[in-house]
Amino acid sequence: MAKKALFTALSAKARDNEIIILENLKFPEAKTRHAAELFKNLSHADTLENIVKTRTLVALPEKSKDLKQALRNLPRVGMNEARNLNAHEVLQYRYILIPKDVLKVFK
């Protein structure tokens, strides 16, 4: 039941173009400025101009100290491992940022 609810929530996000798939999510250093630069670059897309101003969830492929360190100081950005996501958490955020590595977890 919980898995079906998660996939329903993700389907709704996909239908509303609120899921962003990235090739990879790696930064040269574990610095917040690199993560902030990523969100700034994403905000230049036509459909994502307010990504910096709204809540965004980053689905992590696995535990990553470097990614957590880079993302934790950004306002309105949450993160969780993909295997721990649930429908309630997905619906709390406007956008879901998913690296391609995470798609394997959902199969």
N, CA, C and O atoms as CSV, one atom per row, in Angstrom:
chain,resi,resn,atom,element,x,y,z
A,1,MET,N,N,0.820,-1.196,0.000
A,1,MET,CA,C,0.000,0.000,0.000
A,1,MET,C,C,0.868,1.265,0.000
A,1,MET,O,O,0.597,2.208,-0.744
A,2,ALA,N,N,1.913,1.278,0.840
A,2,ALA,CA,C,2.785,2.449,0.919
A,2,ALA,C,C,3.544,2.652,-0.395
A,2,ALA,O,O,3.758,3.784,-0.827
A,3,LYS,N,N,3.946,1.551,-1.019
A,3,LYS,CA,C,4.671,1.640,-2.291
A,3,LYS,C,C,3.764,2.202,-3.387
A,3,LYS,O,O,4.194,3.009,-4.211
A,4,LYS,N,N,2.513,1.768,-3.383
A,4,LYS,CA,C,1.560,2.269,-4.370
A,4,LYS,C,C,1.300,3.762,-4.153
A,4,LYS,O,O,1.181,4.518,-5.117
A,5,ALA,N,N,1.213,4.182,-2.904
A,5,ALA,CA,C,1.006,5.601,-2.589
A,5,ALA,C,C,2.201,6.435,-3.058
A,5,ALA,O,O,2.028,7.529,-3.596
A,6,LEU,N,N,3.403,5.918,-2.851
A,6,LEU,CA,C,4.605,6.619,-3.304
A,6,LEU,C,C,4.598,6.777,-4.817
A,6,LEU,O,O,4.863,7.868,-5.323
A,7,PHE,N,N,4.298,5.708,-5.545
A,7,PHE,CA,C,4.290,5.785,-7.000
A,7,PHE,C,C,3.164,6.684,-7.516
A,7,PHE,O,O,3.317,7.330,-8.553
A,8,THR,N,N,2.054,6.730,-6.814
A,8,THR,CA,C,0.963,7.637,-7.188
A,8,THR,C,C,1.401,9.089,-6.998
A,8,THR,O,O,1.140,9.937,-7.851
A,9,ALA,N,N,2.066,9.370,-5.878
A,9,ALA,CA,C,2.557,10.729,-5.621
A,9,ALA,C,C,3.603,11.133,-6.655
A,9,ALA,O,O,3.585,12.261,-7.146
A,10,LEU,N,N,4.515,10.217,-6.990
A,10,LEU,CA,C,5.531,10.511,-8.004
A,10,LEU,C,C,4.901,10.701,-9.378
A,10,LEU,O,O,5.358,11.536,-10.159
A,11,SER,N,N,3.857,9.936,-9.679
A,11,SER,CA,C,3.160,10.093,-10.955
A,11,SER,C,C,2.502,11.461,-11.057
A,11,SER,O,O,2.526,12.092,-12.114
A,12,ALA,N,N,1.922,11.913,-9.964
A,12,ALA,CA,C,1.299,13.241,-9.952
A,12,ALA,C,C,2.350,14.323,-10.171
A,12,ALA,O,O,2.113,15.286,-10.901
A,13,LYS,N,N,3.511,14.167,-9.538
A,13,LYS,CA,C,4.601,15.130,-9.724
A,13,LYS,C,C,5.079,15.123,-11.179
A,13,LYS,O,O,5.342,16.180,-11.753
A,14,ALA,N,N,5.189,13.943,-11.769
A,14,ALA,CA,C,5.635,13.833,-13.161
A,14,ALA,C,C,4.612,14.472,-14.101
A,14,ALA,O,O,4.981,15.157,-15.056
A,15,ARG,N,N,3.351,14.249,-13.830
A,15,ARG,CA,C,2.276,14.825,-14.657
A,15,ARG,C,C,2.330,16.362,-14.621
A,15,ARG,O,O,2.037,17.022,-15.618
A,16,ASP,N,N,2.706,16.922,-13.464
A,16,ASP,CA,C,2.773,18.376,-13.297
A,16,ASP,C,C,4.153,18.940,-13.631
A,16,ASP,O,O,4.423,20.111,-13.362
A,17,ASN,N,N,5.029,18.116,-14.217
A,17,ASN,CA,C,6.402,18.525,-14.575
A,17,ASN,C,C,7.168,19.057,-13.365
A,17,ASN,O,O,7.861,20.070,-13.461
A,18,GLU,N,N,7.042,18.375,-12.236
A,18,GLU,CA,C,7.715,18.795,-11.010
A,18,GLU,C,C,8.818,17.821,-10.598
A,18,GLU,O,O,9.321,17.882,-9.477
A,19,ILE,N,N,9.188,16.922,-11.510
A,19,ILE,CA,C,10.319,16.024,-11.269
A,19,ILE,C,C,11.433,16.417,-12.225
A,19,ILE,O,O,11.215,16.569,-13.427
A,20,ILE,N,N,12.613,16.578,-11.680
A,20,ILE,CA,C,13.780,16.955,-12.472
A,20,ILE,C,C,14.774,15.801,-12.393
A,20,ILE,O,O,15.219,15.433,-11.306
A,21,ILE,N,N,15.122,15.232,-13.543
A,21,ILE,CA,C,16.081,14.130,-13.601
A,21,ILE,C,C,17.432,14.702,-14.033
A,21,ILE,O,O,17.535,15.364,-15.066
A,22,LEU,N,N,18.451,14.442,-13.240
A,22,LEU,CA,C,19.804,14.889,-13.558
A,22,LEU,C,C,20.661,13.701,-13.965
A,22,LEU,O,O,20.464,12.586,-13.481
A,23,GLU,N,N,21.606,13.943,-14.849
A,23,GLU,CA,C,22.529,12.892,-15.270
A,23,GLU,C,C,23.295,12.363,-14.055
A,23,GLU,O,O,23.365,11.154,-13.835
A,24,ASN,N,N,23.858,13.264,-13.281
A,24,ASN,CA,C,24.492,12.878,-12.018
A,24,ASN,C,C,24.440,14.063,-11.064
A,24,ASN,O,O,24.189,15.198,-11.468
A,25,LEU,N,N,24.675,13.783,-9.826
A,25,LEU,CA,C,24.645,14.818,-8.796
A,25,LEU,C,C,25.942,14.713,-8.014
A,25,LEU,O,O,25.997,14.137,-6.928
A,26,LYS,N,N,26.970,15.280,-8.595
A,26,LYS,CA,C,28.289,15.267,-7.962
A,26,LYS,C,C,28.849,16.679,-8.017
A,26,LYS,O,O,28.659,17.408,-8.990
A,27,PHE,N,N,29.534,17.038,-6.960
A,27,PHE,CA,C,30.152,18.356,-6.883
A,27,PHE,C,C,31.655,18.177,-6.727
A,27,PHE,O,O,32.101,17.186,-6.148
A,28,PRO,N,N,32.454,19.137,-7.243
A,28,PRO,CA,C,33.906,19.015,-7.117
A,28,PRO,C,C,34.363,18.968,-5.658
A,28,PRO,O,O,35.315,18.270,-5.312
A,29,GLU,N,N,33.661,19.729,-4.810
A,29,GLU,CA,C,33.946,19.743,-3.378
A,29,GLU,C,C,32.610,19.696,-2.644
A,29,GLU,O,O,31.568,20.007,-3.221
A,30,ALA,N,N,32.643,19.318,-1.409
A,30,ALA,CA,C,31.425,19.267,-0.597
A,30,ALA,C,C,31.137,20.659,-0.036
A,30,ALA,O,O,31.176,20.875,1.176
A,31,LYS,N,N,30.852,21.582,-0.925
A,31,LYS,CA,C,30.602,22.971,-0.535
A,31,LYS,C,C,29.191,23.385,-0.937
A,31,LYS,O,O,28.701,23.007,-2.001
A,32,THR,N,N,28.556,24.152,-0.087
A,32,THR,CA,C,27.199,24.621,-0.350
A,32,THR,C,C,27.149,25.504,-1.588
A,32,THR,O,O,26.142,25.516,-2.295
A,33,ARG,N,N,28.205,26.233,-1.859
A,33,ARG,CA,C,28.179,27.140,-3.023
A,33,ARG,C,C,28.012,26.375,-4.334
A,33,ARG,O,O,27.402,26.888,-5.272
A,34,HIS,N,N,28.546,25.152,-4.410
A,34,HIS,CA,C,28.374,24.344,-5.618
A,34,HIS,C,C,26.914,23.916,-5.778
A,34,HIS,O,O,26.376,23.928,-6.885
A,35,ALA,N,N,26.278,23.538,-4.670
A,35,ALA,CA,C,24.868,23.156,-4.717
A,35,ALA,C,C,24.002,24.374,-5.045
A,35,ALA,O,O,23.047,24.269,-5.816
A,36,ALA,N,N,24.331,25.520,-4.467
A,36,ALA,CA,C,23.577,26.740,-4.751
A,36,ALA,C,C,23.706,27.123,-6.221
A,36,ALA,O,O,22.749,27.606,-6.825
A,37,GLU,N,N,24.873,26.911,-6.790
A,37,GLU,CA,C,25.095,27.192,-8.210
A,37,GLU,C,C,24.238,26.278,-9.087
A,37,GLU,O,O,23.695,26.723,-10.099
A,38,LEU,N,N,24.114,25.005,-8.707
A,38,LEU,CA,C,23.263,24.068,-9.437
A,38,LEU,C,C,21.820,24.565,-9.457
A,38,LEU,O,O,21.186,24.582,-10.512
A,39,PHE,N,N,21.297,24.967,-8.302
A,39,PHE,CA,C,19.918,25.449,-8.238
A,39,PHE,C,C,19.747,26.758,-8.996
A,39,PHE,O,O,18.702,26.994,-9.602
A,40,LYS,N,N,20.761,27.605,-8.967
A,40,LYS,CA,C,20.700,28.854,-9.726
A,40,LYS,C,C,20.644,28.561,-11.225
A,40,LYS,O,O,19.884,29.196,-11.956
A,41,ASN,N,N,21.448,27.601,-11.681
A,41,ASN,CA,C,21.441,27.226,-13.099
A,41,ASN,C,C,20.110,26.591,-13.499
A,41,ASN,O,O,19.611,26.840,-14.596
A,42,LEU,N,N,19.539,25.779,-12.622
A,42,LEU,CA,C,18.234,25.182,-12.914
A,42,LEU,C,C,17.139,26.236,-13.003
A,42,LEU,O,O,16.180,26.073,-13.757
A,43,SER,N,N,17.275,27.303,-12.248
A,43,SER,CA,C,16.243,28.344,-12.240
A,43,SER,C,C,16.182,29.119,-13.553
A,43,SER,O,O,15.221,29.851,-13.789
A,44,HIS,N,N,17.181,28.972,-14.402
A,44,HIS,CA,C,17.164,29.660,-15.695
A,44,HIS,C,C,16.271,28.956,-16.717
A,44,HIS,O,O,15.954,29.528,-17.760
A,45,ALA,N,N,15.867,27.725,-16.425
A,45,ALA,CA,C,14.945,27.004,-17.318
A,45,ALA,C,C,13.561,27.644,-17.216
A,45,ALA,O,O,13.171,28.129,-16.154
A,46,ASP,N,N,12.830,27.642,-18.319
A,46,ASP,CA,C,11.522,28.306,-18.359
A,46,ASP,C,C,10.550,27.780,-17.316
A,46,ASP,O,O,9.863,28.565,-16.663
A,47,THR,N,N,10.481,26.484,-17.153
A,47,THR,CA,C,9.496,25.911,-16.234
A,47,THR,C,C,9.976,25.862,-14.792
A,47,THR,O,O,9.193,25.548,-13.896
A,48,LEU,N,N,11.238,26.164,-14.550
A,48,LEU,CA,C,11.795,26.042,-13.199
A,48,LEU,C,C,12.259,27.371,-12.621
A,48,LEU,O,O,13.110,27.389,-11.732
A,49,GLU,N,N,11.717,28.484,-13.107
A,49,GLU,CA,C,12.245,29.769,-12.660
A,49,GLU,C,C,12.089,30.011,-11.164
A,49,GLU,O,O,12.840,30.806,-10.599
A,50,ASN,N,N,11.141,29.353,-10.507
A,50,ASN,CA,C,10.964,29.578,-9.073
A,50,ASN,C,C,11.478,28.422,-8.218
A,50,ASN,O,O,11.065,28.284,-7.066
A,51,ILE,N,N,12.366,27.594,-8.753
A,51,ILE,CA,C,12.884,26.450,-7.984
A,51,ILE,C,C,13.674,26.919,-6.762
A,51,ILE,O,O,13.725,26.217,-5.751
A,52,VAL,N,N,14.280,28.081,-6.846
A,52,VAL,CA,C,15.057,28.605,-5.726
A,52,VAL,C,C,14.137,29.075,-4.600
A,52,VAL,O,O,14.538,29.086,-3.436
A,53,LYS,N,N,12.917,29.462,-4.938
A,53,LYS,CA,C,11.994,30.021,-3.954
A,53,LYS,C,C,11.020,29.006,-3.365
A,53,LYS,O,O,10.301,29.329,-2.419
A,54,THR,N,N,10.978,27.790,-3.900
A,54,THR,CA,C,10.033,26.786,-3.410
A,54,THR,C,C,10.787,25.600,-2.822
A,54,THR,O,O,11.994,25.449,-3.013
A,55,ARG,N,N,10.058,24.778,-2.115
A,55,ARG,CA,C,10.654,23.608,-1.460
A,55,ARG,C,C,11.001,22.538,-2.498
A,55,ARG,O,O,10.194,22.200,-3.363
A,56,THR,N,N,12.220,22.019,-2.387
A,56,THR,CA,C,12.713,21.002,-3.313
A,56,THR,C,C,13.290,19.846,-2.520
A,56,THR,O,O,14.046,20.045,-1.569
A,57,LEU,N,N,12.929,18.640,-2.919
A,57,LEU,CA,C,13.452,17.427,-2.293
A,57,LEU,C,C,14.479,16.806,-3.229
A,57,LEU,O,O,14.220,16.633,-4.419
A,58,VAL,N,N,15.637,16.475,-2.689
A,58,VAL,CA,C,16.674,15.807,-3.465
A,58,VAL,C,C,16.704,14.344,-3.031
A,58,VAL,O,O,16.947,14.042,-1.863
A,59,ALA,N,N,16.458,13.445,-3.971
A,59,ALA,CA,C,16.495,12.010,-3.698
A,59,ALA,C,C,17.929,11.531,-3.909
A,59,ALA,O,O,18.446,11.570,-5.025
A,60,LEU,N,N,18.558,11.087,-2.845
A,60,LEU,CA,C,19.946,10.647,-2.917
A,60,LEU,C,C,20.014,9.158,-3.254
A,60,LEU,O,O,19.204,8.379,-2.750
A,61,PRO,N,N,20.968,8.748,-4.097
A,61,PRO,CA,C,21.081,7.333,-4.448
A,61,PRO,C,C,21.476,6.470,-3.255
A,61,PRO,O,O,20.959,5.365,-3.090
A,62,GLU,N,N,22.381,6.962,-2.430
A,62,GLU,CA,C,22.788,6.269,-1.207
A,62,GLU,C,C,23.311,7.317,-0.241
A,62,GLU,O,O,23.399,8.497,-0.581
A,63,LYS,N,N,23.654,6.887,0.957
A,63,LYS,CA,C,24.191,7.838,1.923
A,63,LYS,C,C,25.452,8.455,1.352
A,63,LYS,O,O,26.353,7.753,0.893
A,64,SER,N,N,25.501,9.764,1.385
A,64,SER,CA,C,26.673,10.459,0.866
A,64,SER,C,C,26.958,11.653,1.766
A,64,SER,O,O,26.208,12.630,1.791
A,65,LYS,N,N,28.026,11.555,2.483
A,65,LYS,CA,C,28.411,12.626,3.399
A,65,LYS,C,C,28.652,13.922,2.627
A,65,LYS,O,O,28.263,14.999,3.079
A,66,ASP,N,N,29.293,13.815,1.463
A,66,ASP,CA,C,29.617,15.001,0.677
A,66,ASP,C,C,28.361,15.716,0.169
A,66,ASP,O,O,28.265,16.941,0.245
A,67,LEU,N,N,27.396,14.941,-0.351
A,67,LEU,CA,C,26.160,15.555,-0.846
A,67,LEU,C,C,25.356,16.179,0.293
A,67,LEU,O,O,24.813,17.275,0.151
A,68,LYS,N,N,25.286,15.485,1.405
A,68,LYS,CA,C,24.563,16.033,2.552
A,68,LYS,C,C,25.200,17.326,3.030
A,68,LYS,O,O,24.503,18.283,3.368
A,69,GLN,N,N,26.520,17.355,3.057
A,69,GLN,CA,C,27.236,18.543,3.493
A,69,GLN,C,C,26.996,19.711,2.530
A,69,GLN,O,O,26.866,20.856,2.961
A,70,ALA,N,N,26.939,19.421,1.244
A,70,ALA,CA,C,26.735,20.477,0.250
A,70,ALA,C,C,25.304,21.009,0.257
A,70,ALA,O,O,25.084,22.191,-0.006
A,71,LEU,N,N,24.332,20.150,0.554
A,71,LEU,CA,C,22.926,20.536,0.446
A,71,LEU,C,C,22.286,21.006,1.756
A,71,LEU,O,O,21.265,21.694,1.724
A,72,ARG,N,N,22.856,20.654,2.889
A,72,ARG,CA,C,22.163,20.875,4.159
A,72,ARG,C,C,21.944,22.337,4.524
A,72,ARG,O,O,21.013,22.645,5.268
A,73,ASN,N,N,22.765,23.236,4.026
A,73,ASN,CA,C,22.623,24.647,4.386
A,73,ASN,C,C,21.751,25.446,3.419
A,73,ASN,O,O,21.548,26.646,3.608
A,74,LEU,N,N,21.242,24.789,2.397
A,74,LEU,CA,C,20.380,25.498,1.452
A,74,LEU,C,C,18.970,25.594,2.030
A,74,LEU,O,O,18.411,24.589,2.470
A,75,PRO,N,N,18.397,26.788,2.031
A,75,PRO,CA,C,17.027,26.916,2.543
A,75,PRO,C,C,16.036,26.240,1.593
A,75,PRO,O,O,16.228,26.246,0.377
A,76,ARG,N,N,14.999,25.671,2.149
A,76,ARG,CA,C,13.908,25.050,1.396
A,76,ARG,C,C,14.347,23.835,0.569
A,76,ARG,O,O,13.655,23.450,-0.373
A,77,VAL,N,N,15.482,23.233,0.911
A,77,VAL,CA,C,15.943,22.029,0.223
A,77,VAL,C,C,16.028,20.910,1.255
A,77,VAL,O,O,16.705,21.030,2.276
A,78,GLY,N,N,15.325,19.823,0.960
A,78,GLY,CA,C,15.390,18.640,1.803
A,78,GLY,C,C,16.062,17.525,1.041
A,78,GLY,O,O,16.157,17.564,-0.185
A,79,MET,N,N,16.527,16.530,1.773
A,79,MET,CA,C,17.168,15.402,1.103
A,79,MET,C,C,16.871,14.136,1.863
A,79,MET,O,O,16.702,14.140,3.083
A,80,ASN,N,N,16.811,13.055,1.121
A,80,ASN,CA,C,16.581,11.750,1.704
A,80,ASN,C,C,17.043,10.702,0.702
A,80,ASN,O,O,17.041,10.932,-0.508
A,81,GLU,N,N,17.435,9.559,1.223
A,81,GLU,CA,C,17.794,8.461,0.330
A,81,GLU,C,C,16.532,7.991,-0.379
A,81,GLU,O,O,15.450,7.984,0.209
A,82,ALA,N,N,16.668,7.607,-1.617
A,82,ALA,CA,C,15.513,7.194,-2.417
A,82,ALA,C,C,14.800,6.000,-1.797
A,82,ALA,O,O,13.574,5.918,-1.868
A,83,ARG,N,N,15.528,5.084,-1.197
A,83,ARG,CA,C,14.898,3.904,-0.609
A,83,ARG,C,C,14.048,4.241,0.612
A,83,ARG,O,O,13.223,3.432,1.035
A,84,ASN,N,N,14.245,5.435,1.182
A,84,ASN,CA,C,13.488,5.843,2.364
A,84,ASN,C,C,12.361,6.821,2.052
A,84,ASN,O,O,11.681,7.281,2.970
A,85,LEU,N,N,12.150,7.146,0.789
A,85,LEU,CA,C,11.092,8.096,0.435
A,85,LEU,C,C,9.714,7.506,0.712
A,85,LEU,O,O,9.503,6.297,0.618
A,86,ASN,N,N,8.785,8.391,1.054
A,86,ASN,CA,C,7.396,7.973,1.211
A,86,ASN,C,C,6.502,9.037,0.583
A,86,ASN,O,O,6.955,10.143,0.288
A,87,ALA,N,N,5.251,8.703,0.383
A,87,ALA,CA,C,4.323,9.586,-0.323
A,87,ALA,C,C,4.148,10.912,0.414
A,87,ALA,O,O,4.090,11.970,-0.214
A,88,HIS,N,N,4.063,10.857,1.728
A,88,HIS,CA,C,3.875,12.086,2.508
A,88,HIS,C,C,5.026,13.058,2.277
A,88,HIS,O,O,4.806,14.252,2.072
A,89,GLU,N,N,6.245,12.548,2.311
A,89,GLU,CA,C,7.419,13.390,2.107
A,89,GLU,C,C,7.445,13.973,0.686
A,89,GLU,O,O,7.752,15.151,0.505
A,90,VAL,N,N,7.128,13.159,-0.305
A,90,VAL,CA,C,7.129,13.616,-1.696
A,90,VAL,C,C,6.117,14.745,-1.888
A,90,VAL,O,O,6.391,15.707,-2.605
A,91,LEU,N,N,4.964,14.634,-1.257
A,91,LEU,CA,C,3.916,15.640,-1.423
A,91,LEU,C,C,4.191,16.925,-0.656
A,91,LEU,O,O,3.559,17.944,-0.932
A,92,GLN,N,N,5.111,16.906,0.292
A,92,GLN,CA,C,5.462,18.116,1.045
A,92,GLN,C,C,6.300,19.091,0.225
A,92,GLN,O,O,6.374,20.274,0.555
A,93,TYR,N,N,6.921,18.610,-0.824
A,93,TYR,CA,C,7.831,19.426,-1.630
A,93,TYR,C,C,7.219,19.697,-2.994
A,93,TYR,O,O,6.461,18.885,-3.524
A,94,ARG,N,N,7.562,20.855,-3.555
A,94,ARG,CA,C,7.050,21.215,-4.887
A,94,ARG,C,C,7.798,20.456,-5.982
A,94,ARG,O,O,7.185,19.879,-6.880
A,95,TYR,N,N,9.129,20.463,-5.895
A,95,TYR,CA,C,9.952,19.800,-6.911
A,95,TYR,C,C,10.720,18.634,-6.291
A,95,TYR,O,O,11.079,18.661,-5.114
A,96,ILE,N,N,10.959,17.617,-7.108
A,96,ILE,CA,C,11.765,16.467,-6.707
A,96,ILE,C,C,12.940,16.389,-7.673
A,96,ILE,O,O,12.750,16.277,-8.884
A,97,LEU,N,N,14.140,16.450,-7.141
A,97,LEU,CA,C,15.367,16.384,-7.931
A,97,LEU,C,C,15.917,14.962,-7.813
A,97,LEU,O,O,16.256,14.511,-6.719
A,98,ILE,N,N,16.003,14.263,-8.942
A,98,ILE,CA,C,16.387,12.854,-8.933
A,98,ILE,C,C,17.563,12.625,-9.874
A,98,ILE,O,O,17.442,12.853,-11.077
A,99,PRO,N,N,18.702,12.176,-9.345
A,99,PRO,CA,C,19.792,11.760,-10.228
A,99,PRO,C,C,19.430,10.438,-10.908
A,99,PRO,O,O,18.640,9.665,-10.366
A,100,LYS,N,N,19.991,10.172,-12.072
A,100,LYS,CA,C,19.676,8.951,-12.825
A,100,LYS,C,C,19.968,7.677,-12.033
A,100,LYS,O,O,19.293,6.665,-12.217
A,101,ASP,N,N,20.973,7.722,-11.150
A,101,ASP,CA,C,21.321,6.548,-10.335
A,101,ASP,C,C,20.130,6.078,-9.490
A,101,ASP,O,O,20.004,4.888,-9.200
A,102,VAL,N,N,19.284,6.988,-9.108
A,102,VAL,CA,C,18.160,6.685,-8.216
A,102,VAL,C,C,17.083,5.899,-8.925
A,102,VAL,O,O,16.346,5.155,-8.277
A,103,LEU,N,N,16.965,6.034,-10.223
A,103,LEU,CA,C,15.891,5.353,-10.955
A,103,LEU,C,C,15.958,3.835,-10.777
A,103,LEU,O,O,14.929,3.163,-10.836
A,104,LYS,N,N,17.164,3.286,-10.560
A,104,LYS,CA,C,17.310,1.847,-10.315
A,104,LYS,C,C,16.612,1.427,-9.025
A,104,LYS,O,O,16.096,0.314,-8.926
A,105,VAL,N,N,16.600,2.309,-8.054
A,105,VAL,CA,C,15.995,2.004,-6.752
A,105,VAL,C,C,14.491,1.848,-6.882
A,105,VAL,O,O,13.886,1.052,-6.162
A,106,PHE,N,N,13.875,2.601,-7.795
A,106,PHE,CA,C,12.423,2.586,-7.947
A,106,PHE,C,C,11.911,1.382,-8.735
A,106,PHE,O,O,10.701,1.155,-8.770
A,107,LYS,N,N,12.785,0.608,-9.365
A,107,LYS,CA,C,12.333,-0.534,-10.174
A,107,LYS,C,C,12.012,-1.732,-9.338
A,107,LYS,O,O,11.619,-2.770,-9.872
